[in-house]
Amino acid sequence: MSVAAQSKISVTDYLQGELTSNAKHEYVNGKVFAMSKRAHNIISMNLAGIFHAHLRGNSCRAFGADMKVRLQTATNDCFFIRIYT
């Protein structure tokens, strides 16, 4: 999935494109950014380590597998990291 520098796409179009994409992408307010495998792995491992340490002794769990996370605020709509099924 590729996006022209200035164009924006809908969340629906982004999610549809991710179903057939071989690459990982992040979605930030209508713009799609390809992620490199190396950068993705570094980010994933750092976050998993932070979450695991923070949640130790809690009933919540941190997972290291790729999962899509949506962060929605009043001004932002972002998806990070692709789900593998």
C-alpha positions, 0 to 999 in steps of 0.5 A, a space after each residue: 500500500 502506498 500513499 502520495 505525500 499529500 493525500 489522505 485516506 480513510 480508516 476503512 481504506 487503510 484497514 482494507 489495504 492492510 489485509 493484502 499488504 506484505 509490509 507493515 504500515 502505521 496510520 496517523 490522521 489519514 496518512 500511511 507510513 511504511 515501517 522498516 522491519 528493523 525499526 519495527 522490531 526495535 520499537 516492539 521489543 522496547 514497548 514489550 519490555 516496558 509494558 511487561 515490567 510495568 504490569 508485573 504483579 498485575 492481572 494485565 498482560 503484555 504480548 509481544 506478538 504483532 497486534 494492531 492498536 488504535 489510539 483515538 483522541 479528540 484530534 487524532 486517529 492512529 493505528 500502529 502495528 499490523 495484526 497477523 491472523 
